[in-house]
Amino acid sequence: MEKEKKLSINTPTAIIVAGFLVMLALLITRGGSGFGAKVDDKDKTLSERVGIKKEAFSACVAGTDKTALQAKISTSVEAAMKGLKPEERGTPYSIIVGKNGSKTEVRGALPIDQVQKLITEVSSGKVTTAYKGEVALSEEGDHLYGSADAPVVIIEYSDYECPYCARFHPEIKQIVDESKGGVAWIYRHWPIHAGSLDKLIAAECVAKLKGNDAFWKYSESLFELINPTPAAATSNL
């Protein structure tokens, strides 16, 4: 009888201990990331993580006319930066455009407070340094973040392998988010580094197959590839 009594007392404890061990095993299996983590995300390509199947993505990339795309980008870049020598342009290169007609430029990745100051100048119609290029205010294939009705638009020419561009990217996003409709952002490609073309083609395919929101999410992932060091590898796109 004594043995049976001890068994009835210890069984619930054993169940609790067993349950704890199962939970611990799950946490270890998930790499300590906790419940709800996607175990297989690390095995997915960046495009799969935004919901695109490998077959469709590969077909889109293979079907891209690189020569035509490069020509289109070059035409846009040269018009936007007309009159500037290559060493004067800075990466990224941005134009702040007001619907009041005012324009100014941003050469490189300026601190966020300096960009805000330039936006204020454009909004007031009194800029310290007027933009002198011939940027097209709208191009086929533009990627817009923010309101299409925003009174100020930042047109950015950027490179997915440029460390300065990677630093500037979240700053512009913050400006647009905090503006509450006052500032919008147009992203355009300016491939300078070795693996940039492959990455921008991948991003364009994401936009084509999954839409604008997926493009912006994917772009953030691409910029994360170069932090903290540049990475030209494109096998995980």
C-alpha positions in Angstrom: 0.0 0.0 0.0 2.8 2.4 0.9 4.5 1.9 -2.6 1.1 2.5 -4.3 0.7 5.7 -2.3 4.1 7.1 -3.3 3.4 6.3 -6.9 0.2 8.3 -6.9 2.0 11.3 -5.4 5.0 11.2 -7.8 3.2 10.6 -11.1 1.9 14.3 -11.5 5.4 15.5 -10.7 6.9 13.2 -13.3 4.4 14.5 -15.9 5.4 18.1 -15.1 9.1 17.4 -15.4 8.5 15.5 -18.7 6.6 18.5 -20.0 9.3 20.9 -19.1 11.9 18.7 -20.8 9.8 18.7 -24.0 9.5 22.5 -23.9 13.3 22.9 -23.3 14.0 20.6 -26.3 11.7 22.7 -28.5 13.5 25.9 -27.5 16.9 24.4 -28.2 15.6 23.1 -31.6 14.4 26.6 -32.5 17.8 28.0 -31.6 16.5 29.7 -28.5 14.2 32.0 -30.5 11.1 31.1 -28.6 7.6 30.0 -29.7 6.3 31.2 -33.1 9.7 31.4 -34.7 9.9 30.1 -38.2 12.4 27.2 -38.0 12.8 27.0 -41.7 13.3 30.7 -42.5 17.1 30.3 -42.4 16.8 27.7 -45.2 14.7 30.0 -47.4 16.0 32.4 -50.0 15.2 36.1 -49.5 12.6 36.0 -52.3 10.9 32.9 -50.7 10.6 34.9 -47.4 8.4 37.4 -49.1 6.2 34.7 -50.6 7.7 34.0 -54.0 8.3 30.4 -55.3 11.8 29.6 -56.5 10.6 28.6 -60.0 8.7 31.8 -60.6 11.6 33.9 -59.3 14.2 32.1 -61.3 12.2 32.4 -64.5 11.8 36.1 -64.0 15.5 36.7 -63.4 16.4 34.6 -66.4 13.9 36.5 -68.6 15.3 39.9 -67.7 16.9 41.8 -70.5 20.0 43.1 -68.7 21.2 45.3 -71.6 17.9 47.1 -71.9 17.6 47.5 -68.1 21.1 48.9 -67.8 20.4 51.4 -70.7 17.2 52.6 -69.0 19.0 53.1 -65.7 21.9 54.9 -67.3 19.6 57.3 -69.1 17.8 58.1 -65.9 21.0 58.5 -63.8 22.7 60.7 -66.4 19.7 63.0 -66.7 19.3 63.3 -62.9 23.0 64.0 -62.3 23.5 66.1 -65.4 26.5 68.5 -65.0 28.1 66.6 -62.2 31.4 64.8 -62.6 31.3 61.2 -61.3 33.5 62.1 -58.3 31.1 64.9 -57.4 27.9 62.8 -57.3 28.1 60.9 -54.0 26.3 57.7 -53.1 23.4 57.6 -52.7 22.4 60.6 -54.7 19.0 62.1 -54.0 16.8 65.0 -55.2 14.3 66.6 -52.9 11.4 67.9 -55.0 8.5 70.1 -53.8 5.2 70.4 -55.5 5.8 74.1 -55.2 8.6 73.8 -57.8 11.6 73.9 -55.5 14.3 71.3 -55.8 17.6 70.6 -54.0 20.0 67.7 -53.9 21.6 65.4 -51.4 25.0 64.1 -52.3 25.8 61.1 -50.2 24.3 59.9 -46.9 23.8 63.0 -44.9 22.6 62.8 -41.3 18.9 62.8 -40.8 18.7 66.3 -39.3 20.5 67.8 -42.3 18.0 66.1 -44.7 15.1 67.4 -42.6 16.6 70.9 -42.9 16.7 70.6 -46.7 13.1 69.3 -46.7 12.1 72.4 -44.8 13.9 74.6 -47.3 12.1 73.0 -50.2 8.8 73.3 -48.5 9.3 77.0 -47.9 10.4 77.5 -51.5 13.7 79.0 -50.5 16.6 76.6 -51.0 20.2 77.4 -50.3 21.5 75.3 -53.2 19.1 74.8 -56.1 19.1 71.5 -58.0 20.4 72.0 -61.6 19.9 68.5 -63.1 17.1 67.2 -65.3 15.5 64.5 -63.1 12.3 63.0 -64.4 9.7 63.4 -61.7 8.0 60.1 -62.7 9.4 57.1 -64.5 7.9 53.8 -65.5 8.8 51.3 -62.8 9.3 53.8 -60.0 9.0 52.4 -56.5 7.0 54.7 -54.2 7.0 54.6 -50.4 4.5 57.0 -48.8 1.6 59.0 -50.1 1.5 59.8 -53.8 -0.1 63.1 -52.8 2.8 64.2 -50.5 3.9 67.8 -51.1 7.6 66.8 -51.0 9.2 63.8 -52.7 12.7 62.4 -52.2 13.9 60.7 -55.4 16.8 58.5 -54.4 19.4 56.8 -56.7 20.9 54.0 -54.7 23.0 50.8 -54.8 22.3 47.6 -52.9 26.0 47.1 -52.2 26.8 50.6 -51.1 27.4 50.8 -47.3 26.4 54.5 -47.3 23.2 53.7 -49.1 22.5 51.0 -46.5 22.9 53.6 -43.7 20.8 56.1 -45.5 17.9 53.7 -46.3 16.4 53.5 -42.8 16.8 57.3 -42.3 14.6 58.2 -45.3 12.1 55.6 -44.1 12.0 57.3 -40.7 11.5 60.7 -42.3 8.6 59.5 -44.5 7.0 57.6 -41.6 7.2 60.6 -39.2 6.0 63.1 -41.9 2.5 61.5 -41.8 1.9 62.1 -45.5 4.1 65.1 -45.9 7.0 63.4 -47.6 7.1 60.5 -50.0 10.1 58.5 -51.3 10.9 57.2 -54.8 13.6 54.6 -55.1 15.6 54.2 -58.3 18.6 52.0 -59.1 22.1 53.2 -59.5 24.3 50.1 -59.7 28.0 50.8 -59.1 29.4 47.8 -57.2 30.1 44.4 -58.7 27.0 42.4 -57.6 24.5 45.3 -57.7 23.0 44.5 -61.0 22.1 41.0 -60.0 20.5 42.3 -56.8 18.5 45.0 -58.4 17.2 42.5 -61.0 16.1 40.3 -58.1 14.4 43.2 -56.5 12.6 44.1 -59.7 11.4 40.5 -60.0 10.1 40.7 -56.5 8.2 43.8 -57.3 6.8 42.3 -60.5 5.7 39.0 -58.9 4.6 40.2 -55.4 4.0 44.0 -55.6 5.3 47.2 -54.1 5.2 46.2 -50.4 7.2 43.1 -51.1 9.8 45.2 -53.0 10.4 47.5 -50.0 10.6 44.5 -47.6 13.0 42.7 -49.9 15.1 45.9 -50.4 15.6 46.1 -46.6 16.8 42.5 -46.6 19.3 43.2 -49.4 20.8 46.1 -47.5 21.1 43.9 -44.5 23.4 41.6 -46.5 26.2 44.3 -46.5 26.1 44.9 -42.7 28.5 44.9 -41.1 30.7 44.0 -44.2 30.0 44.1 -47.9 28.9 40.9 -49.5 28.7 40.3 -53.2 27.2 36.8 -52.9 23.9 36.5 -54.7 23.2 32.8 -54.1 20.6 33.5 -51.4 18.4 36.0 -53.4 
